[in-house]
Amino acid sequence: MVDVSPSRFEELVGEALDSIPSELLRVLDNVVIQVADEDPDEPPTERLSDYTFALPDTITVYRLPITALCADEDEVAREVAITVVHEIGHHFGIDEQRLHELGWG
């Protein structure tokens, strides 16, 4: 486990977002990306049929589970980047199996 402060973790999430091509970010509409220490519930990974007029989708990157798996900050940065791409993939309807096949699992 590595100790990464909440503010530094947010910076790493921002850096991961900065690495996403601008063309893709432009179509990432109605989405809020946030950081939390841990997940109180299991978030949905698929959009249901009652999505119309919904509040913005929320992608949350959880700091404590990621830092618990990593040995240093570089590894945290890699895991954050993978997580951000993985969750954006879910937003666009890509399922778990395909994300793993693409190397973002």
C-alpha positions, -999 to +999 in steps of 0.1 A: +000+000+000+012+035-008+000+067+009-012+092-017-031+122-003-066+130-016-053+161-033-025+143-051-049+115-061-072+141-077-042+155-096-035+120-109-071+116-120-068+150-138-036+139-155-053+107-166-082+128-181-057+150-198-043+120-216-077+112-232-079+125-268-099+157-270-122+142-297-133+116-272-137+141-243-160+163-265-185+134-268-183+126-231-215+145-225-235+147-193-208+131-172-192+142-139-159+126-129-152+126-092-129+111-066-139+094-033-120+074-007-140+042-012-172+029-027-201+026-002-221+007-027-215-013-059-220+012-088-239+002-119-218-005-150-247-006-176-272+021-185-309+010-181-338+019-203-350+046-179-320+069-187-340+097-204-338+130-185-314+116-160-290+137-140-254+135-152-237+102-151-211+100-124-178+083-128-161+079-094-125+069-090-119+054-055-086+063-039-082+038-011-088+005-031-063+017-057-036+028-032-041-005-013-030-024-045+000-003-054+036-002-042+045+034-053+030+065-068+040+055-103+019+024-100-010+044-086-008+067-116-010+037-140-039+022-121-057+056-121-052+059-159-065+024-165-095+030-142-104+063-159-103+047-194-122+016-181-150+037-166-153+060-196-155+028-217-185+017-195-201+051-202-199+044-239-214+009-234-183-012-235-187-043-213-162-058-188-151-086-211-143-062-240-125-038-218-103-066-205-096-077-241-085-042-250-061-041-220-082-017-199-094-043-173 
